[in-house]
Amino acid sequence: MLWLRIYAFLFSGYTEINTVRTVYRLAVEQSAKADELVKITANYGNDGVLMAYYGTGKALQAKHGWNPATRFALGKEAAGLLNKAVAAAPQNLEVRFLRFSFESRAPAILAITAHTREDKVWIMSHLVKKHPIWDVMKAFLKQCNLLSEEEKRSL
């Protein structure tokens, strides 16, 4: 019985991040899943990855929202959270990708594209093709207008 508790403790974070990633994949297109992503990552503490997903959840709520004022406020909040996440985990590919994907698609009115160039360079030099969300990263980067055709071919 004790070994079961130890096993559950050691691997509970692993399961949690996999759940977060699964919900994130669905949240891109489903408003209810964006709300779920925010809910399951709200207690991110000092974890840069979970903080980045929380910020991404806020960004996706803005994307799915209809009220312009709410969308603007959520977008600004998401930007702040994603910047804080990168500060907490600057060497994390997933965190950098989440900020890049948000900033590169953010409306100009938010004026938050300051990190796109820096993040693109960092991401392209640190790609891990066996990353758990590599398929999402690759699909996004292949269609991103901030990458050259040569960069896209390297994916």
C-alpha positions, 0 to 999 in steps of 0.5 A: 500500500505504501509503494502505491502512495509513493508511486502516485506522489512521484508521478502525479505531476506527470499525469497533471501536465499530460491532462493540461496538454490534452485540455490545451489541445481542445481549448484552441477550438472549444470555449468550454475547454479554454475555461477548463484550462484556466480552472485546472491551472489556476493554482500554478504556484511557481511552476512556469509551465503551468503558469504559461498554460494558465496565461494561454487559457486566458488568451484562449478565453479572449479568443472565444469571447464576444465582448471586446472589452473583456477580450482586451482585458483577458489578452492583456492579462494573458500577456502578463502571465506569459511574460512572467512564465518565461521569466520563471522558466526561460529555458523551457521550450514549451513556455517559450512556444506558448508565449510565441504562439500567443504574441504572434497572433495577438491583435495589434491593438494589444501592442504585445508583440515585443518578444516574437523575434526573440522567442522565434530565434530561441525556439528554432535553436532549441527544437525538440522533435520528441516533445509531447506537444511537438505536433502542435508546435510543428503545425503552428510553426509551419503556418506561421507567417513569421518564419521563412520558408527555409525555417519551415522546411527545417521543421 
